[in-house]
Amino acid sequence: MKLNNDEQVLYDFFVTFGKGVGLIGYPIAILATWTSGDEENDIVVYPHKQEVINAYCSLDGLDKPLYEAIKEIKGWK
């Protein structure tokens, strides 16, 4: 499945943080913290943080990058 630039940014982020723990919920929780403005609980360092936030805010939905990331994390074909 071909991803556009914003979808690719989100996919890369989801896989980077989700693959290590085997869960998609972890990167989603990080994204929720970043977009809530809760800087007190923002302890995650990611060099493309602003790109991820911008991509998240520019898309109508997360379905495509989220689905592709779940496939990668879970090892689905």
Backbone as a printed PyTorch tensor [residue, N CA C, xyz], in Angstrom:
tensor([[[  0.8520,  -1.1730,   0.0000],
         [  0.0000,   0.0000,   0.0000],
         [  0.8970,   1.2350,   0.0000]],

        [[  0.6430,   2.1310,  -0.9140],
         [  1.4390,   3.3590,  -1.0510],
         [  0.9490,   4.4020,  -0.0500]],

        [[  1.8840,   4.9860,   0.6720],
         [  1.5730,   6.0210,   1.6540],
         [  2.0500,   7.3780,   1.1390]],

        [[  1.2750,   8.4280,   1.4060],
         [  1.7620,   9.7670,   1.0690],
         [  2.7700,  10.2010,   2.1400]],

        [[  3.3340,  11.3790,   2.0110],
         [  4.3990,  11.8190,   2.9260],
         [  3.9470,  11.8570,   4.3830]],

        [[  2.7740,  12.4360,   4.6440],
         [  2.2860,  12.5170,   6.0220],
         [  1.9990,  11.1390,   6.5930]],

        [[  1.4060,  10.2850,   5.7840],
         [  1.1330,   8.9160,   6.2410],
         [  2.4290,   8.1790,   6.5360]],

        [[  3.4590,   8.3960,   5.7160],
         [  4.7530,   7.7340,   5.9220],
         [  5.4040,   8.1990,   7.2200]],

        [[  5.3060,   9.4860,   7.5120],
         [  5.8550,  10.0250,   8.7620],
         [  5.1890,   9.3440,   9.9540]],

        [[  3.8690,   9.2320,   9.9130],
         [  3.1440,   8.5840,  11.0110],
         [  3.4520,   7.0980,  11.0880]],

        [[  3.5110,   6.4370,   9.9540],
         [  3.8560,   5.0180,   9.9190],
         [  5.2260,   4.7830,  10.5640]],

        [[  6.2070,   5.5580,  10.1550],
         [  7.5610,   5.4130,  10.7120],
         [  7.5490,   5.6160,  12.2230]],

        [[  6.8190,   6.6100,  12.6860],
         [  6.7110,   6.8800,  14.1200],
         [  6.0520,   5.7110,  14.8440]],

        [[  4.9160,   5.2340,  14.3220],
         [  4.2130,   4.1280,  14.9670],
         [  5.0950,   2.8850,  15.0560]],

        [[  5.8070,   2.5740,  13.9830],
         [  6.6530,   1.3800,  13.9680],
         [  7.8540,   1.5680,  14.8920]],

        [[  8.4550,   2.7420,  14.8740],
         [  9.6190,   2.9990,  15.7290],
         [  9.3010,   2.7420,  17.1970]],

        [[  8.1760,   3.2400,  17.6630],
         [  7.8430,   3.0920,  19.0830],
         [  6.9910,   1.8640,  19.3840]],

        [[  6.2930,   1.3390,  18.4140],
         [  5.4280,   0.2000,  18.6650],
         [  6.0960,  -1.1460,  18.5210]],

        [[  7.0570,  -1.2460,  17.6330],
         [  7.6830,  -2.5390,  17.3630],
         [  8.4690,  -3.0590,  18.5650]],

        [[  9.1400,  -2.1880,  19.2680],
         [  9.9300,  -2.6120,  20.4190],
         [  9.1050,  -3.2240,  21.5400]],

        [[  7.8870,  -2.7290,  21.7130],
         [  7.0210,  -3.2490,  22.7810],
         [  5.9370,  -4.1680,  22.2350]],

        [[  5.8050,  -4.2300,  20.9110],
         [  4.8190,  -5.0920,  20.2900],
         [  3.3880,  -4.5970,  20.4100]],

        [[  3.2380,  -3.3110,  20.6590],
         [  1.9100,  -2.7300,  20.8540],
         [  1.7860,  -1.4110,  20.0980]],

        [[  0.6420,  -1.1910,  19.4790],
         [  0.4060,   0.0780,  18.7930],
         [ -0.0520,   1.1440,  19.7880]],

        [[ -0.5260,   0.7360,  20.9440],
         [ -1.0360,   1.6850,  21.9330],
         [  0.0210,   2.6250,  22.4750]],

        [[  1.2560,   2.1640,  22.5530],
         [  2.3230,   3.0030,  23.1050],
         [  2.5690,   4.2500,  22.2490]],

        [[  2.7920,   4.1100,  20.9230],
         [  2.9820,   5.3380,  20.1350],
         [  1.7250,   6.2030,  20.0820]],

        [[  0.5620,   5.5920,  20.1580],
         [ -0.6730,   6.3830,  20.1740],
         [ -0.7480,   7.2110,  21.4510]],

        [[ -0.3320,   6.6350,  22.5690],
         [ -0.3170,   7.3790,  23.8370],
         [  0.6900,   8.5310,  23.7840]],

        [[  1.8350,   8.2920,  23.1720],
         [  2.8390,   9.3540,  23.0200],
         [  2.2620,  10.4880,  22.1810]],

        [[  1.6360,  10.1450,  21.0590],
         [  1.0430,  11.1480,  20.1820],
         [ -0.0450,  11.9380,  20.9050]],

        [[ -0.8340,  11.2670,  21.7110],
         [ -1.8870,  11.9440,  22.4810],
         [ -1.2760,  12.9480,  23.4570]],

        [[ -0.1780,  12.5770,  24.0870],
         [  0.5000,  13.4880,  25.0100],
         [  1.0440,  14.6980,  24.2590]],

        [[  1.6910,  14.4520,  23.1250],
         [  2.2580,  15.5440,  22.3430],
         [  1.1880,  16.5110,  21.8660]],

        [[  0.0570,  16.0130,  21.4250],
         [ -0.9700,  16.8890,  20.8590],
         [ -1.8600,  17.5220,  21.9190]],

        [[ -1.7660,  17.0480,  23.1560],
         [ -2.5800,  17.6350,  24.2260],
         [ -1.9340,  18.8800,  24.8130]],

        [[ -0.6520,  19.0770,  24.5040],
         [  0.0670,  20.2220,  25.0700],
         [  0.5470,  19.9650,  26.4830]],

        [[  0.4780,  18.7140,  26.9260],
         [  0.8910,  18.3380,  28.2720],
         [  2.4080,  18.1580,  28.3090]],

        [[  3.1130,  19.2610,  28.3610],
         [  4.5710,  19.2070,  28.3150],
         [  5.1810,  18.6300,  29.5830]],

        [[  4.4590,  18.6540,  30.6740],
         [  4.9580,  18.1090,  31.9360],
         [  5.1790,  16.5940,  31.8340]],

        [[  4.3270,  15.9120,  31.0730],
         [  4.4350,  14.4600,  30.9260],
         [  5.0930,  14.0480,  29.6110]],

        [[  5.6730,  14.9850,  28.9060],
         [  6.3330,  14.7120,  27.6320],
         [  7.7900,  14.3580,  27.8880]],

        [[  8.0540,  13.0570,  28.0450],
         [  9.4160,  12.6150,  28.3530],
         [ 10.0630,  11.8720,  27.1770]],

        [[  9.3550,  11.7910,  26.0600],
         [  9.8410,  11.0470,  24.9030],
         [ 10.5870,  11.9800,  23.9560]],

        [[ 11.7970,  11.5710,  23.5930],
         [ 12.6020,  12.3320,  22.6380],
         [ 12.5150,  11.6310,  21.2880]],

        [[ 12.1190,  12.3700,  20.2850],
         [ 12.0310,  11.8480,  18.9210],
         [ 12.4180,  12.9840,  17.9880]],

        [[ 13.4110,  12.7660,  17.1280],
         [ 13.9180,  13.8740,  16.3050],
         [ 12.9010,  14.4500,  15.3240]],

        [[ 11.8670,  13.6980,  15.0190],
         [ 10.8700,  14.1610,  14.0460],
         [  9.5310,  14.4450,  14.7100]],

        [[  9.5800,  14.8190,  15.9750],
         [  8.3630,  15.0580,  16.7510],
         [  7.4350,  16.0580,  16.0640]],

        [[  7.9400,  17.1980,  15.6580],
         [  7.0790,  18.2140,  15.0530],
         [  6.5050,  17.7330,  13.7220]],

        [[  7.2830,  16.9770,  12.9610],
         [  6.7770,  16.4090,  11.7080],
         [  5.6140,  15.4510,  11.9750]],

        [[  5.7300,  14.6580,  13.0300],
         [  4.6690,  13.7170,  13.3980],
         [  3.4060,  14.4930,  13.7790]],

        [[  3.5530,  15.5130,  14.5990],
         [  2.4100,  16.3260,  15.0150],
         [  1.7630,  16.9880,  13.8030]],

        [[  2.5790,  17.5530,  12.9290],
         [  2.0440,  18.2080,  11.7210],
         [  1.3150,  17.2030,  10.8250]],

        [[  1.8940,  16.0340,  10.6610],
         [  1.2600,  15.0040,   9.8290],
         [ -0.0620,  14.5720,  10.4490]],

        [[ -0.0720,  14.3640,  11.7400],
         [ -1.2980,  13.9750,  12.4390],
         [ -2.3920,  15.0260,  12.2660]],

        [[ -2.0220,  16.2820,  12.3900],
         [ -2.9990,  17.3730,  12.2860],
         [ -3.4760,  17.5990,  10.8510]],

        [[ -2.7000,  17.1780,   9.8680],
         [ -3.0690,  17.4320,   8.4760],
         [ -3.9120,  16.3260,   7.8540]],

        [[ -3.9560,  15.1590,   8.4690],
         [ -4.7030,  14.0450,   7.8910],
         [ -6.1410,  14.0200,   8.3910]],

        [[ -7.0160,  13.4830,   7.5550],
         [ -8.4110,  13.3100,   7.9410],
         [ -8.5880,  12.1210,   8.8740]],

        [[ -7.6820,  11.1730,   8.8010],
         [ -7.7680,   9.9930,   9.6410],
         [ -6.4510,   9.2540,   9.6740]],

        [[ -6.3240,   8.3720,  10.6110],
         [ -5.0880,   7.6140,  10.7810],
         [ -5.1880,   6.1980,  10.2300]],

        [[ -6.2930,   5.8690,   9.5920],
         [ -6.5550,   4.4890,   9.2130],
         [ -5.4190,   3.8300,   8.4410]],

        [[ -4.9750,   4.4540,   7.3740],
         [ -3.9770,   3.8360,   6.4970],
         [ -2.6260,   3.6490,   7.1790]],

        [[ -2.0130,   4.7120,   7.7350],
         [ -0.7130,   4.4910,   8.3730],
         [ -0.8150,   3.6140,   9.6180]],

        [[ -1.9210,   3.7200,  10.3280],
         [ -2.1070,   2.9100,  11.5290],
         [ -2.2370,   1.4330,  11.1620]],

        [[ -3.0280,   1.1320,  10.1560],
         [ -3.2080,  -0.2430,   9.7100],
         [ -1.8820,  -0.8390,   9.2430]],

        [[ -1.1390,  -0.0910,   8.4460],
         [  0.1490,  -0.5860,   7.9470],
         [  1.1390,  -0.8060,   9.0940]],

        [[  1.1350,   0.0770,  10.0700],
         [  2.0320,  -0.0780,  11.2200],
         [  1.6460,  -1.2940,  12.0540]],

        [[  0.3590,  -1.5090,  12.2450],
         [ -0.0940,  -2.6820,  13.0040],
         [  0.3410,  -3.9570,  12.2830]],

        [[  0.1960,  -3.9770,  10.9590],
         [  0.6540,  -5.1320,  10.1970],
         [  2.1300,  -5.3950,  10.4490]],

        [[  2.9450,  -4.3470,  10.4210],
         [  4.3900,  -4.5000,  10.6370],
         [  4.6930,  -4.9610,  12.0490]],

        [[  4.0560,  -4.3310,  13.0320],
         [  4.3130,  -4.6550,  14.4390],
         [  3.9030,  -6.0880,  14.7590]],

        [[  2.7690,  -6.5070,  14.2460],
         [  2.2380,  -7.8390,  14.5330],
         [  2.7800,  -8.9140,  13.6050]],

        [[  3.4860,  -8.5030,  12.5510],
         [  4.0560,  -9.4650,  11.6210],
         [  3.0320, -10.0550,  10.6740]],

        [[  1.9400,  -9.3260,  10.4030],
         [  0.9220,  -9.7960,   9.4730],
         [  1.4340,  -9.6850,   8.0500]],

        [[  0.9920, -10.5480,   7.2130],
         [  1.3700, -10.5100,   5.7950],
         [  0.4260,  -9.6220,   5.0270]]])
